[in-house]
């Protein structure tokens, strides 16, 4: 089991291309299903209307280690969806957080 000090907690903000809100959600459903296979867990997903420049989706997740996160990012099934991602996701902000 990984040391708790090695865990990585992240927040991801996602904006959809105009008219691709449902596509963004569908894409995220597919790629986030891979997270548990890489020692991670999706803690929360929240969806907004994207009005006034707000993100369409906010996600919180935890990975057991940097190696686990790297494995998820490099997963060939995720990479195979890059074209879909580019079509539906306009912008992504990913940053570490401390969950309290």
ZAMAR-224890 format. One record per residue: residue number from 1; residue in one letter; chain; x, y, z of N, C-alpha, C, O in turn. Coordinates in nm, 3 decimals, always signed. Layout:
<nodes>
<node num="NUM" residu="a" chaine="A" n_x="X" n_y="Y" n_z="Z" ca_x="X" ca_y="Y" ca_z="Z" c_x="X" c_y="Y" c_z="Z" o_x="X" o_y="Y" o_z="Z"/>
...
</nodes>
This chain:
<nodes>
<node num="1" residu="x" chaine="A" n_x="+0.084" n_y="-0.118" n_z="+0.000" ca_x="+0.000" ca_y="+0.000" ca_z="+0.000" c_x="+0.089" c_y="+0.124" c_z="+0.000" o_x="+0.191" o_y="+0.128" o_z="+0.068"/>
<node num="2" residu="x" chaine="A" n_x="+0.050" n_y="+0.224" n_z="-0.075" ca_x="+0.128" ca_y="+0.347" ca_z="-0.085" c_x="+0.120" c_y="+0.427" c_z="+0.044" o_x="+0.020" o_y="+0.425" o_z="+0.115"/>
<node num="3" residu="x" chaine="A" n_x="+0.227" n_y="+0.496" n_z="+0.073" ca_x="+0.233" ca_y="+0.585" ca_z="+0.188" c_x="+0.136" c_y="+0.701" c_z="+0.165" o_x="+0.128" o_y="+0.753" o_z="+0.054"/>
<node num="4" residu="x" chaine="A" n_x="+0.063" n_y="+0.740" n_z="+0.267" ca_x="-0.032" ca_y="+0.851" ca_z="+0.255" c_x="+0.036" c_y="+0.980" c_z="+0.209" o_x="-0.025" o_y="+1.063" o_z="+0.143"/>
<node num="5" residu="x" chaine="A" n_x="+0.163" n_y="+0.996" n_z="+0.246" ca_x="+0.238" ca_y="+1.115" ca_z="+0.205" c_x="+0.263" c_y="+1.117" c_z="+0.054" o_x="+0.289" o_y="+1.223" o_z="-0.003"/>
<node num="6" residu="x" chaine="A" n_x="+0.257" n_y="+1.001" n_z="-0.010" ca_x="+0.280" ca_y="+0.992" ca_z="-0.154" c_x="+0.155" c_y="+1.023" c_z="-0.235" o_x="+0.163" o_y="+1.045" o_z="-0.356"/>
<node num="7" residu="x" chaine="A" n_x="+0.039" n_y="+1.025" n_z="-0.170" ca_x="-0.087" ca_y="+1.047" ca_z="-0.242" c_x="-0.090" c_y="+1.184" c_z="-0.308" o_x="-0.035" o_y="+1.281" o_z="-0.258"/>
<node num="8" residu="x" chaine="A" n_x="-0.155" n_y="+1.187" n_z="-0.423" ca_x="-0.174" ca_y="+1.311" ca_z="-0.497" c_x="-0.323" c_y="+1.336" c_z="-0.508" o_x="-0.399" o_y="+1.249" o_z="-0.552"/>
<node num="9" residu="x" chaine="A" n_x="-0.365" n_y="+1.454" n_z="-0.467" ca_x="-0.505" ca_y="+1.494" ca_z="-0.477" c_x="-0.512" c_y="+1.609" c_z="-0.577" o_x="-0.435" o_y="+1.704" o_z="-0.569"/>
<node num="10" residu="x" chaine="A" n_x="-0.605" n_y="+1.600" n_z="-0.670" ca_x="-0.614" ca_y="+1.696" ca_z="-0.779" c_x="-0.754" c_y="+1.748" c_z="-0.798" o_x="-0.853" o_y="+1.680" o_z="-0.769"/>
<node num="11" residu="x" chaine="A" n_x="-0.762" n_y="+1.870" n_z="-0.848" ca_x="-0.887" ca_y="+1.929" ca_z="-0.894" c_x="-0.871" c_y="+1.955" c_z="-1.043" o_x="-0.768" o_y="+2.006" o_z="-1.088"/>
<node num="12" residu="x" chaine="A" n_x="-0.972" n_y="+1.922" n_z="-1.120" ca_x="-0.971" ca_y="+1.944" ca_z="-1.264" c_x="-1.095" c_y="+2.024" c_z="-1.302" o_x="-1.207" o_y="+1.986" o_z="-1.269"/>
<node num="13" residu="x" chaine="A" n_x="-1.072" n_y="+2.135" n_z="-1.371" ca_x="-1.180" ca_y="+2.218" ca_z="-1.424" c_x="-1.183" c_y="+2.199" c_z="-1.574" o_x="-1.079" o_y="+2.204" o_z="-1.640"/>
<node num="14" residu="x" chaine="A" n_x="-1.302" n_y="+2.176" n_z="-1.630" ca_x="-1.316" ca_y="+2.149" ca_z="-1.773" c_x="-1.422" c_y="+2.236" c_z="-1.836" o_x="-1.532" o_y="+2.252" o_z="-1.784"/>
<node num="15" residu="x" chaine="A" n_x="-1.387" n_y="+2.293" n_z="-1.950" ca_x="-1.480" ca_y="+2.374" ca_z="-2.029" c_x="-1.503" c_y="+2.303" c_z="-2.162" o_x="-1.409" o_y="+2.257" o_z="-2.226"/>
<node num="16" residu="x" chaine="A" n_x="-1.628" n_y="+2.295" n_z="-2.203" ca_x="-1.664" ca_y="+2.231" ca_z="-2.330" c_x="-1.660" c_y="+2.332" c_z="-2.444" o_x="-1.683" o_y="+2.452" o_z="-2.425"/>
<node num="17" residu="x" chaine="A" n_x="-1.631" n_y="+2.281" n_z="-2.564" ca_x="-1.652" ca_y="+2.363" ca_z="-2.682" c_x="-1.802" c_y="+2.389" c_z="-2.693" o_x="-1.883" o_y="+2.308" o_z="-2.649"/>
<node num="18" residu="x" chaine="A" n_x="-1.837" n_y="+2.500" n_z="-2.752" ca_x="-1.977" ca_y="+2.539" ca_z="-2.767" c_x="-2.058" c_y="+2.425" c_z="-2.830" o_x="-2.024" o_y="+2.374" o_z="-2.937"/>
<node num="19" residu="x" chaine="A" n_x="-2.165" n_y="+2.387" n_z="-2.762" ca_x="-2.252" ca_y="+2.280" ca_z="-2.810" c_x="-2.203" c_y="+2.140" c_z="-2.781" o_x="-2.267" o_y="+2.043" o_z="-2.821"/>
<node num="20" residu="x" chaine="A" n_x="-2.089" n_y="+2.127" n_z="-2.712" ca_x="-2.031" ca_y="+1.994" ca_z="-2.687" c_x="-2.036" c_y="+1.954" c_z="-2.539" o_x="-1.958" o_y="+1.870" o_z="-2.494"/>
<node num="21" residu="x" chaine="A" n_x="-2.127" n_y="+2.014" n_z="-2.464" ca_x="-2.136" ca_y="+1.985" ca_z="-2.321" c_x="-2.164" c_y="+1.836" c_z="-2.295" o_x="-2.100" o_y="+1.774" o_z="-2.211"/>
<node num="22" residu="x" chaine="A" n_x="-2.259" n_y="+1.780" n_z="-2.368" ca_x="-2.290" ca_y="+1.637" ca_z="-2.350" c_x="-2.172" c_y="+1.551" c_z="-2.395" o_x="-2.145" o_y="+1.447" o_z="-2.335"/>
<node num="23" residu="x" chaine="A" n_x="-2.104" n_y="+1.594" n_z="-2.499" ca_x="-1.986" ca_y="+1.521" ca_z="-2.546" c_x="-1.874" c_y="+1.522" c_z="-2.445" o_x="-1.805" o_y="+1.422" o_z="-2.428"/>
<node num="24" residu="x" chaine="A" n_x="-1.855" n_y="+1.635" n_z="-2.377" ca_x="-1.754" ca_y="+1.643" ca_z="-2.272" c_x="-1.786" c_y="+1.544" c_z="-2.161" o_x="-1.698" o_y="+1.471" o_z="-2.115"/>
<node num="25" residu="x" chaine="A" n_x="-1.911" n_y="+1.541" n_z="-2.118" ca_x="-1.952" ca_y="+1.448" ca_z="-2.012" c_x="-1.931" c_y="+1.304" c_z="-2.055" o_x="-1.882" o_y="+1.222" o_z="-1.977"/>
<node num="26" residu="x" chaine="A" n_x="-1.967" n_y="+1.271" n_z="-2.179" ca_x="-1.950" ca_y="+1.134" ca_z="-2.229" c_x="-1.802" c_y="+1.097" c_z="-2.235" o_x="-1.764" o_y="+0.986" o_z="-2.197"/>
<node num="27" residu="x" chaine="A" n_x="-1.720" n_y="+1.189" n_z="-2.283" ca_x="-1.576" ca_y="+1.163" ca_z="-2.288" c_x="-1.521" c_y="+1.139" c_z="-2.148" o_x="-1.447" o_y="+1.043" o_z="-2.125"/>
<node num="28" residu="x" chaine="A" n_x="-1.558" n_y="+1.225" n_z="-2.054" ca_x="-1.509" ca_y="+1.210" ca_z="-1.917" c_x="-1.558" c_y="+1.080" c_z="-1.855" o_x="-1.484" o_y="+1.016" o_z="-1.780"/>
<node num="29" residu="x" chaine="A" n_x="-1.680" n_y="+1.039" n_z="-1.884" ca_x="-1.730" ca_y="+0.909" ca_z="-1.835" c_x="-1.635" c_y="+0.797" c_z="-1.878" o_x="-1.605" o_y="+0.708" o_z="-1.800"/>
<node num="30" residu="x" chaine="A" n_x="-1.590" n_y="+0.803" n_z="-2.002" ca_x="-1.504" ca_y="+0.698" ca_z="-2.057" c_x="-1.366" c_y="+0.699" c_z="-1.994" o_x="-1.317" o_y="+0.595" o_z="-1.950"/>
<node num="31" residu="x" chaine="A" n_x="-1.302" n_y="+0.816" n_z="-1.989" ca_x="-1.164" ca_y="+0.817" ca_z="-1.939" c_x="-1.157" c_y="+0.803" c_z="-1.787" o_x="-1.063" o_y="+0.742" o_z="-1.736"/>
<node num="32" residu="x" chaine="A" n_x="-1.253" n_y="+0.857" n_z="-1.717" ca_x="-1.249" ca_y="+0.844" ca_z="-1.571" c_x="-1.276" c_y="+0.701" c_z="-1.526" o_x="-1.239" o_y="+0.664" o_z="-1.414"/>
<node num="33" residu="x" chaine="A" n_x="-1.338" n_y="+0.621" n_z="-1.610" ca_x="-1.357" ca_y="+0.479" ca_z="-1.577" c_x="-1.223" c_y="+0.406" c_z="-1.567" o_x="-1.216" o_y="+0.298" o_z="-1.508"/>
<node num="34" residu="x" chaine="A" n_x="-1.117" n_y="+0.462" n_z="-1.625" ca_x="-0.984" ca_y="+0.401" ca_z="-1.621" c_x="-0.908" c_y="+0.433" c_z="-1.492" o_x="-0.813" o_y="+0.363" o_z="-1.457"/>
<node num="35" residu="x" chaine="A" n_x="-0.949" n_y="+0.537" n_z="-1.422" ca_x="-0.876" ca_y="+0.584" ca_z="-1.305" c_x="-0.852" c_y="+0.474" c_z="-1.201" o_x="-0.739" o_y="+0.460" o_z="-1.155"/>
<node num="36" residu="x" chaine="A" n_x="-0.953" n_y="+0.395" n_z="-1.161" ca_x="-0.929" ca_y="+0.294" ca_z="-1.057" c_x="-0.823" c_y="+0.190" c_z="-1.096" o_x="-0.755" o_y="+0.136" o_z="-1.009"/>
<node num="37" residu="x" chaine="A" n_x="-0.809" n_y="+0.163" n_z="-1.225" ca_x="-0.708" ca_y="+0.067" ca_z="-1.270" c_x="-0.566" c_y="+0.118" c_z="-1.247" o_x="-0.470" o_y="+0.041" o_z="-1.256"/>
<node num="38" residu="x" chaine="A" n_x="-0.553" n_y="+0.247" n_z="-1.218" ca_x="-0.422" ca_y="+0.308" ca_z="-1.200" c_x="-0.401" c_y="+0.360" c_z="-1.058" o_x="-0.324" o_y="+0.453" o_z="-1.037"/>
<node num="39" residu="x" chaine="A" n_x="-0.468" n_y="+0.300" n_z="-0.962" ca_x="-0.448" ca_y="+0.337" ca_z="-0.823" c_x="-0.508" c_y="+0.471" c_z="-0.787" o_x="-0.463" o_y="+0.537" o_z="-0.693"/>
<node num="40" residu="x" chaine="A" n_x="-0.611" n_y="+0.511" n_z="-0.861" ca_x="-0.676" ca_y="+0.639" ca_z="-0.834" c_x="-0.823" c_y="+0.620" c_z="-0.802" o_x="-0.879" o_y="+0.512" o_z="-0.820"/>
<node num="41" residu="x" chaine="A" n_x="-0.883" n_y="+0.727" n_z="-0.756" ca_x="-1.028" ca_y="+0.726" ca_z="-0.735" c_x="-1.083" c_y="+0.865" c_z="-0.766" o_x="-1.024" o_y="+0.967" o_z="-0.732"/>
<node num="42" residu="x" chaine="A" n_x="-1.197" n_y="+0.864" n_z="-0.830" ca_x="-1.270" ca_y="+0.988" ca_z="-0.856" c_x="-1.352" c_y="+1.014" c_z="-0.730" o_x="-1.441" o_y="+0.937" o_z="-0.696"/>
<node num="43" residu="x" chaine="A" n_x="-1.321" n_y="+1.124" n_z="-0.663" ca_x="-1.388" ca_y="+1.155" ca_z="-0.537" c_x="-1.520" c_y="+1.226" c_z="-0.559" o_x="-1.617" o_y="+1.204" o_z="-0.486"/>
<node num="44" residu="x" chaine="A" n_x="-1.523" n_y="+1.314" n_z="-0.659" ca_x="-1.645" ca_y="+1.392" ca_z="-0.685" c_x="-1.640" c_y="+1.448" c_z="-0.826" o_x="-1.535" o_y="+1.488" o_z="-0.876"/>
<node num="45" residu="x" chaine="A" n_x="-1.757" n_y="+1.452" n_z="-0.889" ca_x="-1.776" ca_y="+1.522" ca_z="-1.016" c_x="-1.896" c_y="+1.612" c_z="-1.000" o_x="-1.999" o_y="+1.572" o_z="-0.947"/>
<node num="46" residu="x" chaine="A" n_x="-1.881" n_y="+1.735" n_z="-1.046" ca_x="-1.991" ca_y="+1.831" ca_z="-1.040" c_x="-2.004" c_y="+1.894" c_z="-1.178" o_x="-1.904" o_y="+1.924" o_z="-1.244"/>
<node num="47" residu="x" chaine="A" n_x="-2.128" n_y="+1.912" n_z="-1.222" ca_x="-2.156" ca_y="+1.968" ca_z="-1.354" c_x="-2.227" c_y="+2.101" c_z="-1.337" o_x="-2.317" o_y="+2.114" o_z="-1.254"/>
<node num="48" residu="x" chaine="A" n_x="-2.187" n_y="+2.200" n_z="-1.417" ca_x="-2.255" ca_y="+2.329" ca_z="-1.414" c_x="-2.307" c_y="+2.361" c_z="-1.553" o_x="-2.286" o_y="+2.286" o_z="-1.648"/>
<node num="49" residu="x" chaine="A" n_x="-2.375" n_y="+2.474" n_z="-1.565" ca_x="-2.427" ca_y="+2.515" ca_z="-1.695" c_x="-2.322" c_y="+2.587" c_z="-1.780" o_x="-2.348" o_y="+2.617" o_z="-1.896"/>
<node num="50" residu="x" chaine="A" n_x="-2.207" n_y="+2.615" n_z="-1.723" ca_x="-2.101" ca_y="+2.680" ca_z="-1.798" c_x="-2.125" c_y="+2.828" c_z="-1.823" o_x="-2.048" o_y="+2.892" o_z="-1.895"/>
<node num="51" residu="x" chaine="A" n_x="-2.230" n_y="+2.883" n_z="-1.765" ca_x="-2.263" ca_y="+3.024" ca_z="-1.787" c_x="-2.156" c_y="+3.115" c_z="-1.726" o_x="-2.087" o_y="+3.077" o_z="-1.631"/>
<node num="52" residu="x" chaine="A" n_x="-2.144" n_y="+3.232" n_z="-1.782" ca_x="-2.053" ca_y="+3.336" ca_z="-1.732" c_x="-1.909" c_y="+3.288" c_z="-1.721" o_x="-1.835" o_y="+3.332" o_z="-1.633"/>
<node num="53" residu="x" chaine="A" n_x="-1.870" n_y="+3.199" n_z="-1.810" ca_x="-1.731" ca_y="+3.152" ca_z="-1.813" c_x="-1.697" c_y="+3.045" c_z="-1.712" o_x="-1.581" o_y="+3.006" o_z="-1.701"/>
<node num="54" residu="x" chaine="A" n_x="-1.797" n_y="+2.997" n_z="-1.638" ca_x="-1.770" ca_y="+2.891" ca_z="-1.540" c_x="-1.739" c_y="+2.760" c_z="-1.613" o_x="-1.785" o_y="+2.739" o_z="-1.725"/>
<node num="55" residu="x" chaine="A" n_x="-1.661" n_y="+2.672" n_z="-1.549" ca_x="-1.634" ca_y="+2.542" ca_z="-1.611" c_x="-1.763" c_y="+2.460" c_z="-1.619" o_x="-1.854" o_y="+2.477" o_z="-1.538"/>
<node num="56" residu="x" chaine="A" n_x="-1.768" n_y="+2.371" n_z="-1.716" ca_x="-1.883" ca_y="+2.281" ca_z="-1.731" c_x="-1.875" c_y="+2.163" c_z="-1.635" o_x="-1.977" o_y="+2.105" o_z="-1.597"/>
<node num="57" residu="x" chaine="A" n_x="-1.753" n_y="+2.129" n_z="-1.596" ca_x="-1.738" ca_y="+2.017" ca_z="-1.503" c_x="-1.620" c_y="+2.044" c_z="-1.411" o_x="-1.518" o_y="+2.100" o_z="-1.451"/>
<node num="58" residu="x" chaine="A" n_x="-1.636" n_y="+2.002" n_z="-1.284" ca_x="-1.532" ca_y="+2.010" ca_z="-1.183" c_x="-1.515" c_y="+1.869" c_z="-1.128" o_x="-1.612" o_y="+1.802" o_z="-1.094"/>
<node num="59" residu="x" chaine="A" n_x="-1.390" n_y="+1.825" n_z="-1.119" ca_x="-1.362" ca_y="+1.691" ca_z="-1.070" c_x="-1.258" c_y="+1.697" c_z="-0.960" o_x="-1.166" o_y="+1.779" o_z="-0.963"/>
<node num="60" residu="x" chaine="A" n_x="-1.274" n_y="+1.610" n_z="-0.862" ca_x="-1.173" ca_y="+1.591" ca_z="-0.758" c_x="-1.133" c_y="+1.445" c_z="-0.760" o_x="-1.218" o_y="+1.356" o_z="-0.760"/>
<node num="61" residu="x" chaine="A" n_x="-1.003" n_y="+1.420" n_z="-0.763" ca_x="-0.958" ca_y="+1.282" ca_z="-0.755" c_x="-0.829" c_y="+1.269" c_z="-0.679" o_x="-0.758" o_y="+1.366" o_z="-0.652"/>
<node num="62" residu="x" chaine="A" n_x="-0.800" n_y="+1.143" n_z="-0.646" ca_x="-0.683" ca_y="+1.108" ca_z="-0.566" c_x="-0.613" c_y="+0.991" c_z="-0.635" o_x="-0.676" o_y="+0.896" o_z="-0.681"/>
<node num="63" residu="x" chaine="A" n_x="-0.480" n_y="+1.002" n_z="-0.640" ca_x="-0.398" ca_y="+0.892" ca_z="-0.689" c_x="-0.302" c_y="+0.850" c_z="-0.579" o_x="-0.259" o_y="+0.932" o_z="-0.499"/>
<node num="64" residu="x" chaine="A" n_x="-0.268" n_y="+0.722" n_z="-0.576" ca_x="-0.182" ca_y="+0.668" ca_z="-0.471" c_x="-0.042" c_y="+0.727" c_z="-0.476" o_x="+0.026" o_y="+0.734" o_z="-0.373"/>
<node num="65" residu="x" chaine="A" n_x="+0.003" n_y="+0.768" n_z="-0.594" ca_x="+0.140" ca_y="+0.819" ca_z="-0.609" c_x="+0.152" c_y="+0.889" c_z="-0.744" o_x="+0.061" o_y="+0.883" o_z="-0.827"/>
<node num="66" residu="x" chaine="A" n_x="+0.264" n_y="+0.955" n_z="-0.764" ca_x="+0.291" ca_y="+1.016" ca_z="-0.894" c_x="+0.299" c_y="+0.909" c_z="-1.002" o_x="+0.255" o_y="+0.932" o_z="-1.115"/>
<node num="67" residu="x" chaine="A" n_x="+0.356" n_y="+0.794" n_z="-0.969" ca_x="+0.365" ca_y="+0.685" ca_z="-1.067" c_x="+0.227" c_y="+0.638" c_z="-1.110" o_x="+0.205" o_y="+0.606" o_z="-1.227"/>
<node num="68" residu="x" chaine="A" n_x="+0.134" n_y="+0.633" n_z="-1.016" ca_x="-0.004" ca_y="+0.593" ca_z="-1.049" c_x="-0.067" c_y="+0.695" c_z="-1.143" o_x="-0.130" o_y="+0.657" o_z="-1.242"/>
<node num="69" residu="x" chaine="A" n_x="-0.051" n_y="+0.824" n_z="-1.114" ca_x="-0.103" ca_y="+0.928" ca_z="-1.201" c_x="-0.039" c_y="+0.921" c_z="-1.339" o_x="-0.108" o_y="+0.931" o_z="-1.440"/>
<node num="70" residu="x" chaine="A" n_x="+0.092" n_y="+0.903" n_z="-1.344" ca_x="+0.163" ca_y="+0.892" ca_z="-1.472" c_x="+0.110" c_y="+0.774" c_z="-1.553" o_x="+0.098" o_y="+0.783" o_z="-1.675"/>
<node num="71" residu="x" chaine="A" n_x="+0.081" n_y="+0.663" n_z="-1.486" ca_x="+0.025" ca_y="+0.547" ca_z="-1.555" c_x="-0.110" c_y="+0.576" c_z="-1.617" o_x="-0.138" o_y="+0.532" o_z="-1.728"/>
<node num="72" residu="x" chaine="A" n_x="-0.193" n_y="+0.649" n_z="-1.545" ca_x="-0.324" ca_y="+0.688" ca_z="-1.599" c_x="-0.307" c_y="+0.780" c_z="-1.720" o_x="-0.370" o_y="+0.758" o_z="-1.824"/>
<node num="73" residu="x" chaine="A" n_x="-0.222" n_y="+0.880" n_z="-1.708" ca_x="-0.202" ca_y="+0.975" ca_z="-1.817" c_x="-0.149" c_y="+0.904" c_z="-1.941" o_x="-0.185" o_y="+0.940" o_z="-2.053"/>
<node num="74" residu="x" chaine="A" n_x="-0.063" n_y="+0.805" n_z="-1.923" ca_x="-0.002" ca_y="+0.734" ca_z="-2.035" c_x="-0.085" c_y="+0.615" c_z="-2.086" o_x="-0.046" o_y="+0.550" o_z="-2.183"/>
<node num="75" residu="x" chaine="A" n_x="-0.198" n_y="+0.587" n_z="-2.024" ca_x="-0.279" ca_y="+0.472" ca_z="-2.066" c_x="-0.312" c_y="+0.482" c_z="-2.214" o_x="-0.368" o_y="+0.583" o_z="-2.257"/>
<node num="76" residu="x" chaine="A" n_x="-0.280" n_y="+0.381" n_z="-2.293" ca_x="-0.306" ca_y="+0.387" ca_z="-2.437" c_x="-0.454" c_y="+0.398" c_z="-2.472" o_x="-0.488" o_y="+0.453" o_z="-2.577"/>
<node num="77" residu="x" chaine="A" n_x="-0.541" n_y="+0.349" n_z="-2.387" ca_x="-0.685" ca_y="+0.363" ca_z="-2.413" c_x="-0.726" c_y="+0.509" c_z="-2.400" o_x="-0.813" o_y="+0.556" o_z="-2.474"/>
<node num="78" residu="x" chaine="A" n_x="-0.666" n_y="+0.581" n_z="-2.307" ca_x="-0.692" ca_y="+0.724" ca_z="-2.291" c_x="-0.634" c_y="+0.800" c_z="-2.410" o_x="-0.700" o_y="+0.888" o_z="-2.467"/>
<node num="79" residu="x" chaine="A" n_x="-0.512" n_y="+0.767" n_z="-2.448" ca_x="-0.447" ca_y="+0.833" ca_z="-2.562" c_x="-0.526" c_y="+0.812" c_z="-2.691" o_x="-0.530" o_y="+0.900" o_z="-2.776"/>
<node num="80" residu="x" chaine="A" n_x="-0.589" n_y="+0.696" n_z="-2.706" ca_x="-0.668" ca_y="+0.666" ca_z="-2.826" c_x="-0.789" c_y="+0.757" c_z="-2.839" o_x="-0.847" o_y="+0.768" o_z="-2.948"/>
<node num="81" residu="x" chaine="A" n_x="-0.829" n_y="+0.823" n_z="-2.731" ca_x="-0.945" ca_y="+0.911" ca_z="-2.732" c_x="-0.907" c_y="+1.058" c_z="-2.749" o_x="-0.991" o_y="+1.146" o_z="-2.732"/>
<node num="82" residu="x" chaine="A" n_x="-0.782" n_y="+1.086" n_z="-2.783" ca_x="-0.734" ca_y="+1.224" ca_z="-2.793" c_x="-0.813" c_y="+1.306" c_z="-2.895" o_x="-0.841" o_y="+1.423" o_z="-2.871"/>
<node num="83" residu="x" chaine="A" n_x="-0.849" n_y="+1.246" n_z="-3.007" ca_x="-0.925" ca_y="+1.319" ca_z="-3.107" c_x="-1.063" c_y="+1.359" c_z="-3.053" o_x="-1.108" o_y="+1.471" o_z="-3.075"/>
<node num="84" residu="x" chaine="A" n_x="-1.127" n_y="+1.267" n_z="-2.983" ca_x="-1.257" ca_y="+1.298" ca_z="-2.922" c_x="-1.240" c_y="+1.410" c_z="-2.819" o_x="-1.321" o_y="+1.503" o_z="-2.813"/>
<node num="85" residu="x" chaine="A" n_x="-1.135" n_y="+1.400" n_z="-2.738" ca_x="-1.110" ca_y="+1.502" ca_z="-2.638" c_x="-1.094" c_y="+1.640" c_z="-2.703" o_x="-1.154" o_y="+1.737" o_z="-2.658"/>
<node num="86" residu="x" chaine="A" n_x="-1.015" n_y="+1.647" n_z="-2.806" ca_x="-0.992" ca_y="+1.775" ca_z="-2.875" c_x="-1.121" c_y="+1.832" c_z="-2.933" o_x="-1.138" o_y="+1.953" o_z="-2.942"/>
<node num="87" residu="x" chaine="A" n_x="-1.211" n_y="+1.743" n_z="-2.972" ca_x="-1.337" ca_y="+1.787" ca_z="-3.031" c_x="-1.433" c_y="+1.845" c_z="-2.927" o_x="-1.508" o_y="+1.937" o_z="-2.957"/>
<node num="88" residu="x" chaine="A" n_x="-1.429" n_y="+1.792" n_z="-2.805" ca_x="-1.530" ca_y="+1.831" ca_z="-2.706" c_x="-1.477" c_y="+1.921" c_z="-2.594" o_x="-1.554" o_y="+1.998" o_z="-2.537"/>
<node num="89" residu="x" chaine="A" n_x="-1.350" n_y="+1.913" n_z="-2.562" ca_x="-1.294" ca_y="+1.988" ca_z="-2.450" c_x="-1.220" c_y="+2.111" c_z="-2.503" o_x="-1.124" o_y="+2.099" o_z="-2.579"/>
<node num="90" residu="x" chaine="A" n_x="-1.267" n_y="+2.228" n_z="-2.463" ca_x="-1.205" ca_y="+2.354" ca_z="-2.505" c_x="-1.087" c_y="+2.391" c_z="-2.416" o_x="-0.987" o_y="+2.445" o_z="-2.463"/>
<node num="91" residu="x" chaine="A" n_x="-1.099" n_y="+2.361" n_z="-2.288" ca_x="-0.998" ca_y="+2.406" ca_z="-2.192" c_x="-1.001" c_y="+2.317" c_z="-2.069" o_x="-1.106" o_y="+2.270" o_z="-2.026"/>
<node num="92" residu="x" chaine="A" n_x="-0.883" n_y="+2.294" n_z="-2.013" ca_x="-0.869" ca_y="+2.215" ca_z="-1.891" c_x="-0.772" c_y="+2.286" c_z="-1.798" o_x="-0.668" o_y="+2.335" o_z="-1.841"/>
<node num="93" residu="x" chaine="A" n_x="-0.806" n_y="+2.291" n_z="-1.672" ca_x="-0.713" ca_y="+2.337" ca_z="-1.568" c_x="-0.703" c_y="+2.226" c_z="-1.464" o_x="-0.804" o_y="+2.182" o_z="-1.410"/>
<node num="94" residu="x" chaine="A" n_x="-0.582" n_y="+2.182" n_z="-1.438" ca_x="-0.556" ca_y="+2.075" ca_z="-1.343" c_x="-0.455" c_y="+2.127" c_z="-1.241" o_x="-0.351" o_y="+2.182" o_z="-1.277"/>
<node num="95" residu="x" chaine="A" n_x="-0.487" n_y="+2.108" n_z="-1.113" ca_x="-0.396" ca_y="+2.157" ca_z="-1.010" c_x="-0.410" c_y="+2.075" c_z="-0.884" o_x="-0.517" o_y="+2.021" o_z="-0.856"/>
<node num="96" residu="x" chaine="A" n_x="-0.300" n_y="+2.065" n_z="-0.807" ca_x="-0.306" ca_y="+1.989" ca_z="-0.681" c_x="-0.385" c_y="+2.065" c_z="-0.576" o_x="-0.385" o_y="+2.188" o_z="-0.572"/>
<node num="97" residu="x" chaine="A" n_x="-0.453" n_y="+1.989" n_z="-0.493" ca_x="-0.532" ca_y="+2.046" ca_z="-0.383" c_x="-0.508" c_y="+1.962" c_z="-0.256" o_x="-0.459" o_y="+1.850" o_z="-0.263"/>
<node num="98" residu="x" chaine="A" n_x="-0.543" n_y="+2.020" n_z="-0.144" ca_x="-0.548" ca_y="+1.948" ca_z="-0.018" c_x="-0.694" c_y="+1.939" c_z="+0.022" o_x="-0.760" o_y="+2.042" o_z="+0.038"/>
<node num="99" residu="x" chaine="A" n_x="-0.744" n_y="+1.821" n_z="+0.036" ca_x="-0.884" ca_y="+1.801" ca_z="+0.074" c_x="-0.894" c_y="+1.805" c_z="+0.226" o_x="-0.820" o_y="+1.738" o_z="+0.297"/>
<node num="100" residu="x" chaine="A" n_x="-0.986" n_y="+1.885" n_z="+0.274" ca_x="-1.001" ca_y="+1.902" ca_z="+0.418" c_x="-1.139" c_y="+1.858" c_z="+0.464" o_x="-1.169" o_y="+1.864" o_z="+0.583"/>
</nodes>
